[in-house]
Amino acid sequence: MAEITASLVKELRDKTNAGMMECKNALKETGGDVDAAIKFLRERGAIKAAKKADREAKEGIVAAKIDVEAKSGVLIEVNCETDFVAKNDNFKDFVSELTDTVAGSEATDIDAAIAVSKGEANIDEFVKAKVIELGENLQFRRMVRYDVEGSGVVASYIHLGGKVGVLVEVNCGKDETAASEDFRELVKDITLHIAAASPAGIGRDEISDDLVNAEKDLFRKQMEGSGKPPEIMEKIIEGKLGKFYSTVCLLEQGFIKDPDNTISELLSSKGKALDDEISIRRFIRYGVGES
């Protein structure tokens, strides 16, 4: 059996990110065979991670990665149990490495992402190894990838140290528009707006029926006992919905930097200035731990 030296323990620790004692015990169990010890840690990690999987993990980080041409980007959320770990550099570096790996793959959803190769393992095992190291339940909870269709860019914004993240695709008619500083600044402003205003959809067609019906029920309750005929109440409700849509539809929201103008009006004015047509194709906003 090989001698379990400090350098051998360090070698195993560098390869697995497991704790020092975990590495030492794994080497003892495998007679000093580093490759066998790696396998041992992975198998044990799956057990340990499973034991922690039922523990609530609502803290964490939202992170993003955009390619150099701004034509593709990913947004991910990784959860942990405590804010202490979420603010730890070890956890932040782990999330950054995870984001880079996902961005460099072709994964378009979480199921594909956890199967992406990571060294000699995959991302699912990579996460489980970090569970052992940090001693908390960690969850690679969700991810999304945007690839530009036609001319335009993908952009992201991370707010509050990773508590909120936004990914957006904004399209235009000409490649030169997409490459211009004015267009890129507009897209940046849109990501900031989405982070702050938290719209539920781009236009009215993207607002769920459940959300609209809940608002209608609220308006009806507010008018109970008013004595107004049902048909009049319904007309009033439709009028109130206009105000509701202005708070949840991105295009109808007042721009955070200029509330007197809506996002729709902002796109129109910038489009005229750039002699192009600008549109928001899609966006997503993640808040850490949200349901």
N, C-alpha and C positions, 0 to 999 in steps of 0.2 A: 504493500500500500504506500502510495506517495505521501511524503510528509506534508501536513496541512500548514503551509507557511503563510505569513502575512501577505506576501506577494501573490500567492495563489488565490487567497481570499479576495484580494483587490482585483485580480483579473476577472474572477467570477462576478464580483460586484459591478465592475465596469461594463460587463456584457449584459447584465440582467437588471441593474438598478435595484436589486433586492438589498435588504438590510445586511449588515456585517454578520450578525449572528445567524441569520437565515443562510447566508452563503457558507459560513463555517460548518454549520450542521449538515448542509447539503453535500459538502465535500467529504465529510466524515461518513455519511451514508453511502457515498458512491466510491469510496476508496481513493479520493483525490482526483477522480476523472472529471475534468471540467465540463466536457460535453454531456456526460451522464448527469452531472449536477444541474446543468441548465434544464435538462428534461425533467429532473426531479422537482426543481423549483416551479416549473410550469404546471406540472401535475398537481403539486401541493397548492399552487396559486389558484387553480381553478376551484379547489375545495374551499380555500379561505375566502376567495371572492364570493363564492356562493353563500357562505355563511353571513357575509356582510350585505348581500344584495337586498335583504328585506329592510335594511336601515334606511331611513328617509334621507334623501340627498336633494336639497333644494337650493343650496348655495352653488357657486361655481363661476364660470366665465363663458361669455360669448366671444368668439374670435372669427376673424375673416382673413382671406387671402385672395388678392386680385393679381392676375398675371400682368407682366410688364406692358402689354399692349392694351390692357383694360378690356379685353374681349371675353374673359372668362373669370369667374370668381366663385368662392364657396363661403358659406356662413355656417358655423357649427356652435353647438352648446355642449359643454362638458360640466357635469354637476359633481359636487362633493357634499359632505355633511355639514361642514362648518365654514364660517367666514374666515377663520384663522387660516385654514388650508387654502381657501380661494385666493388669499392675499400672499401666500407663500411663493417665493421665486421658483422653488422646485416644481410646484404645481403649474405655475405660469409657463415655465419652460416646457413642461410636458404637454400642455395644451398647444403651445406654439409648434412643437414638433409634430403633434397629431394633425394640426391644421395643414402644415406643409405637406405631410404625407397624403392626406385626403385630396388636397388641391392638385398634387402631382399625379393622381390616379385618374381613372375615368368614372369613378363612382358618382352616381347621381342621387342616391338615397342612402339612408342609414344602414339598410341591410347589406347593400353592396360595399359600403364604406368599412364596416367592421370586418369584412373578409379580405380587405386589401392587405397585401404582403407588407410586413414591417420587419426588416432584418430576416432572421430565421423563423419568425412567427408571423402572425397577422395582427391587425389592430385590436381585435378582441382580446388576444393574449397579452398584447402590449398594455392594455388598460388593466387587465387582471394583475399583471406584474407590479404596476404602480399601486394597486390596492394593497398589496403586501407591504410595499415600501412605506406608504403613508398611513396605513392602518385605518383608512376610512373607505366607506362605500363610494366608489366613483362610477359615474355613468356617462358614456358617450351617448347623449340623449337624442340628438337630432342634427341633421345637416341638410343643406340645399345647395345645389350648383346652378348657376346661370351661365349660359353661353350665348353671346350676342347673335341675333339673327339680323342680317343686313347691316346697315351702318348704325353705329351707336357705340355705347360703352356700358360696362358693368362697373359699379362703384359700391363702396361700403363705408360705413361709419360705425365706430365703436365708442359708446358713451359710458360715462360713470365707471371707468376702469374695468369695463367688460360686463357690466350689469345689463346693458342694452346694446343690441347690434342690429344694423340695417344692411340689406343687400338690395340693390335696385338695378334694373336695366332701363336705360333711356335711349330711345331710337331717334334717328334723324334721316334726312334724305340723301345726304352727301357725305362721303368719307372725310372731305376737308373740314366740314362742320364738326364731325366727331373728334378731329385732331386739334381743334382750336381751343385756346385757353378760355375764351368766353363760355363755350359749351361745357367744358370741364368744370368751370366754376359754378355754372348753373346746376349741374348734376350734383356737385358737392352740397350746394344749398338744399337740394331736394332731399338728400340723405339726412341732413341735419333736421329738416322739417319733419320728416317721417319719424325720426327718433323722438322728437319733442311732442308732436301732435298725435301720434299713434293712430293713424287712420285705419279703418276696418276693410277698406277696399279702394280701388282707383275710382270707380264710378258707381252709380246706383245699382247697376246690374250685378255688382260683386257683393252687395250687402245681403246677408242671409235673410231668408223669410222669417226665421225664428227671431232675429234681432228686430226686424221691422214690426212684427206682430207684437212683440213684447212692448215696444214703444207705443203702439196703438192702444194696447190694453191699459198702459199707464195713463195715456191721455183720457181714455174713457172714464177711468176711476176719478181723475181730477175733475171731470165735469158731472159726476153723479150728483143728482139733486138739483141740477141747474134748470130743469124744466124744459130744456130745448128738445124739439122733435128729433128722433133718431137720424133722419136724413140730414138735418142741419149739423148735428154732432159729427157725422161722418165727414162733412165738408170742412168743418173746423179741424178735424183730425188730419185730413189731407194737407191742410195749410200748415199745421204744426210740423208735419213730416219734412217740409222743406227746410225748416230750421235744424231738425235732426240730421238730415243728410249733409248739411253744411258743417257738421261736427265730425262725421264719420267717413265721408267720401273725400279722398285725397284731392281730387280736382276741384271740389267745392270749398275746401278749407281755405281760410285766410292765411296767406304766407306768413310764417312766423317773423320774418324780417320786415314785412310790410302788410299788416293785417287787412288793409283796405283793398288789397288785390288778392284774388284767389290764385291757387296754383294753376288753374286753367288759363287765367289771364296772364300769369307770368310766362307760361309756355308760349302763349300766342305772341306776346311782346318780344320775347327773346328770339322766337322764330322769325319774326319780321326783321329784327335787327341783323340776324345772320342769313336772311334770305333763304330760309329753309323751313321745313315742317318738323316740329319736335313733339314727341309723344313718350309717355311713360308706359312701357310694355308690361312691367310687372315689378313687384317689390315684396319683401318680407321683412318683418320686424320681430326679433326675438328679445324677450325679457327673461332673465334668469329665473328659473323656478315657476314660471307662469303655467297655468293649466292649459 
